[in-house]
Amino acid sequence: MEIKELHTFKKIVEEGTFSRAAQKLNYAQSTVTTHIKKLENELGFLLFERGWDARLTNEGILFAEEVESLLAHWDYSISQAQRISNEEKGTIKIGIVESLSTKLVSLILAYLNKEKPYIHCHFTVGNTALLSELLNQNKIDFAVCGYNQTMSNVAFNPLWKEEVQFIVNSSKHPILKRENVRISDIVDYPVLMGENSCYYTQSVRAFLTENNLVFKRVYNCSALHLIPDMLFEDAIGIIPKGTALKQDHIVFNVNEFQPNLLIGTLISTKTNEYLSKTKQEVIKLIESAFI
């Protein structure tokens, strides 16, 4: 049973005769007759009563109802296949570091909703270590994060230098009494920061090592956005700039604190043509947000 035979059957039903159906389809009438005979042989029953008018048999009436549904589904399948071919359908998987998720997710969704409404988007929010591993496993298409120097087969395009900020939850915190705070002034206080694999945490620790310093008490949290709410008494939080804060949170500066925190797009160099144009367009959109 071929789709062209079903189209021929449907056209005969619509036009009422074999000859008019042949004209509409630009077929010879013998071709139309051949299509119907093939259908009837495969189905095992007659579709039309023999005569001048193409009058359906009882079985033909029931079959016509099914053909209508089948051809509608076929047309839908063809349109979906065309969307896939034109990169108008599919799922793009993007990894984003937590501090940028609020800014970028809404931007990307607004673009896809307008330009590619049949494209689904799956976001993974996490730290650089997690996103790098997911990219290596082909579980995300690309990531906006730091550069994991241990990875091969990736291209990193730096977009900007991320800043770290220090916060406390009380104006009475002893550190605020200092006119100029240095990194050595906070090492004796309890510190809340990301987990050890976190790009921000690693950069802060690297800076401390360069200055022969170490925090005495550290509490790690994988969800950076929760750190402001976890502050207690004399604790100091170290978070990416842009993390949502409440009115009672106070940000203070630490002199000469300049960890290397480059953030950009991390893309696998392994060949993957799936949604390649769409991915390039979304990456350009992300890059334009930081020009």
Residue pairs with C-beta under 8 A, 6 or more apart in sequence:
1 38
1 39
1 42
3 71
3 74
4 35
5 35
5 36
5 38
5 39
6 39
6 67
6 70
6 71
7 25
7 71
8 21
8 25
8 27
8 32
8 35
8 36
9 35
9 36
9 39
9 47
9 63
9 64
9 67
10 64
10 67
10 68
10 71
11 21
11 24
11 25
12 18
12 21
12 32
12 36
12 48
12 54
13 54
13 56
13 64
14 21
15 21
15 24
15 54
16 53
16 54
17 52
17 53
17 54
18 29
18 32
18 33
18 36
18 54
19 29
21 27
21 32
21 54
22 28
22 29
22 31
22 32
25 32
36 47
36 48
39 47
40 46
40 47
43 59
43 63
45 57
45 59
46 57
46 59
46 60
47 56
47 57
47 59
47 60
47 63
48 54
48 55
48 56
48 57
48 60
49 55
49 56
49 57
56 64
80 89
82 88
83 89
83 118
84 90
87 116
87 119
87 275
87 276
87 277
87 278
88 116
88 118
88 119
89 118
89 119
90 119
90 120
90 274
90 275
90 278
91 119
91 120
91 121
91 122
92 112
92 119
92 120
92 121
92 122
92 141
92 275
92 278
92 279
92 282
93 121
93 122
93 124
93 139
93 140
93 141
94 108
94 121
94 122
94 123
94 124
94 140
94 141
94 142
94 143
94 144
94 282
95 123
95 124
95 125
95 126
95 130
95 131
95 134
95 135
95 140
95 142
95 143
95 144
95 145
95 266
96 104
96 105
96 123
96 124
96 125
96 131
96 143
96 144
96 145
97 125
97 126
97 127
97 128
97 131
97 143
97 144
97 145
97 146
97 199
97 240
97 263
98 125
98 126
98 127
98 223
98 224
98 225
98 240
98 243
99 162
99 224
99 239
99 240
99 241
99 242
99 243
100 144
100 242
100 263
101 123
101 125
102 244
103 242
103 289
104 144
104 286
104 289
105 123
107 285
107 286
107 289
108 121
108 282
108 285
108 286
109 121
111 281
111 282
111 285
112 119
112 121
112 282
115 281
116 278
119 275
119 278
124 130
124 131
124 134
124 139
124 140
126 134
127 145
127 194
127 195
127 197
127 198
127 199
127 200
127 222
127 224
128 143
128 145
128 146
128 147
128 148
128 198
128 199
129 148
129 197
129 198
129 199
130 197
131 140
131 143
131 145
131 266
132 143
132 145
132 148
132 151
132 154
132 266
134 140
134 143
135 142
135 143
135 151
135 154
135 266
135 267
135 268
136 151
136 153
136 154
136 268
138 268
138 270
138 272
141 272
141 274
141 275
141 279
142 265
142 266
142 267
142 268
142 279
142 283
143 265
143 266
144 159
144 263
144 264
144 265
144 266
144 286
145 199
145 263
145 264
145 266
146 162
146 199
146 203
146 261
146 262
146 263
146 264
147 156
147 158
147 262
147 264
147 266
148 154
148 199
148 266
153 268
153 269
153 270
154 266
154 267
154 268
154 269
155 266
155 267
155 268
155 269
156 264
156 265
156 266
156 267
157 264
157 265
157 267
157 287
158 262
158 263
158 264
159 263
159 264
159 265
159 286
159 287
159 290
160 262
160 263
160 264
160 290
161 260
161 261
161 262
161 263
162 200
162 240
162 241
162 261
162 262
162 263
163 240
163 241
163 261
164 200
164 203
164 204
164 238
164 239
164 240
164 241
164 257
164 259
164 261
165 238
165 239
165 240
165 241
165 243
165 251
166 181
166 186
166 236
166 237
166 238
166 251
166 252
166 253
166 254
167 228
167 231
167 236
167 237
167 239
167 245
167 249
167 250
167 251
167 252
168 175
168 176
168 231
168 234
168 235
168 236
168 237
168 249
168 250
168 252
169 228
169 231
169 232
169 235
169 248
169 249
169 250
170 248
170 250
171 250
173 234
173 236
173 250
174 234
175 181
175 185
175 186
175 189
175 236
175 252
176 250
176 252
178 185
180 255
181 252
181 253
181 254
181 255
182 254
182 255
182 256
183 207
183 208
183 211
183 213
183 254
183 256
183 257
184 211
184 213
185 254
186 215
186 236
186 254
187 208
187 213
187 214
187 215
187 216
188 216
189 217
189 234
189 235
189 236
190 217
190 218
190 219
190 232
190 233
190 234
190 235
190 236
191 215
191 217
191 218
191 219
191 235
191 236
191 237
191 238
192 218
192 219
192 220
192 221
192 227
192 230
192 231
192 235
192 236
192 237
192 238
193 200
193 201
193 204
193 218
193 219
193 220
193 221
193 227
193 237
193 238
193 239
194 200
194 201
194 220
194 221
194 222
194 224
194 227
195 201
195 220
195 221
195 222
196 202
196 220
198 222
198 224
199 261
200 224
200 238
200 239
200 240
200 261
201 220
201 238
203 259
203 260
203 261
204 238
204 259
206 259
206 260
207 257
207 258
207 259
208 214
208 215
219 230
219 235
221 227
221 230
224 239
224 240
224 243
225 243
225 244
227 237
227 238
227 239
227 243
228 237
228 239
228 243
228 244
228 245
228 246
228 249
229 246
230 237
231 237
231 249
245 251
265 283
265 286
265 287
267 283
